[in-house]
Amino acid sequence: SYKFFCINYYITEENLEIEEKNVFTATEIAHIKGTYNTPLVNKFIQSNNWISGYFPNYVLCDPKLHDAGCIPANRRSIIQKVMEALIPSRFAEKIDEYLMQKTISHWGKKYYYMDEGERNFRLRSTRNVSKSHPESVHKIIMDSYISRLKKFNLE
């Protein structure tokens, strides 16, 4: 549900540090609610401890802040276990690479009007990161933030 979850930003466990280090991203990380795999959520937050530079009073991995209000499911489902056992990892990697290239090609055709740099920022697809933000709320908010800083000569 888009109402409750952002399902358009995925990262791998090997690449937990977010590349875009700014107040917008720091705010998103500081307010994350983990609903699955609490230890990994905490590792993600610790990997992005740079957010303390934006929020000096922020306490990394504060359970009161990051508690989702439910008991997280910290185990793999039976379906996941079966699929991982049935599909060889080399085959899964080939499928992953194929789908990644199809996604990049699709985005190139659908968002042809964006220059490549902007498209790669909004619609990234690499081995470690996949994100789809075509409307770029990030850019709108950061532009507004920078504009307001300039008004007060705080660039």
Sequence and secondary structure as in RCSB ss.txt:
>XXXX:A:sequence
SYKFFCINYYITEENLEIEEKNVFTATEIAHIKGTYNTPLVNKFIQSNNWISGYFPNYVLCDPKLHDAGCIPANR
RSIIQKVMEALIPSRFAEKIDEYLMQKTISHWGKKYYYMDEGERNFRLRSTRNVSKSHPESVHKIIMDSYISRLK
KFNLE
>XXXX:A:secstr
 TTT   SEEE TT  S S  SHHHHHHHHT  B B HHHHHHHHHHTGGGGGT TT  TT HHHHB SS  B S
  HHHHHHHHHS HHHHHHHHHHHHHHHHHHHHHHTTTS HHHHHHHS B SSEEE  TT HHHHHHHHHHHHHH
HTT  
